[in-house]
Amino acid sequence: MTNSNEIWNLIWSGWLAVWPTQLFALIWIGWLISWVAASFWSARTEKRPMTWAAGAYRIPIVIGGLLLTPWVAEAFGARPIWNVGIAGAYTLAGLTLAGVLFTWWARIHLGRLWSNAITRKQDHRVVDTGPYRFVRHPIYTGLIAAILATGAAVATVTALLGAALISLGLWQKARIEESFLIAELDPSAYRSYRSRVPMLIPFLSRH
């Protein structure tokens, strides 16, 4: 019993042990479980880039994910550098939830063309409707917004650095994915899409 209690206390430690920051863990756990459960809803992959550079974006994402955990913060003795307060925490939790819901809107709209990796799916085409009319990579936009909101709420140096690294990795993935899709799909159609719709931030530069 003592060992199980120690394991439970280790899992629910740091910002996971304090409400309302626990709310962020619940949002992310719910998103992750539902995202993985829907991973089978995808068309057959016809091609994917096989170079090391094509997967390099995973490095900052993995490192950032580790830094964002409360256990790394405890190991380094990191403490919040500001306090957002109860109202601020709930506001940032709302932004986190909005971000992950935006990813789901994009995924449902993309349908069977969705893939976790950079791939060309069967019957792949340029999608420029739904959330894709606002940004070219709405799933990454939603994730970046949610991750940055979570990092701001936790407010440790490790969490902020982790959120920044994950955002960098997703930006790198978007750039690599675009180069791949331009080569694999109709180049004129994708370039036309790029000229009309910003990559990650609505209403800003198109590149």
Secondary structure, 3 states (H helix, E strand, C coil): CHHHHHHHHHHCCHHHHCCCCHHHHHHHHHHHHHHHHHHHCCCCEEECCCCCHHHCCHHHHHHHHHHHCHHHHHHHCCCCCCCCHHHHHHHHHHHHHHHHHHHHHHHHHHHHHCCCCCCEECCCCCCCCHHHHCCCCHHHHHHHHHHHHHHHHHCCHHHHHHHHHHHHHHHHHHHHHHHHHHHHCCHHHHHHHHHHCCCCCCCCCCC
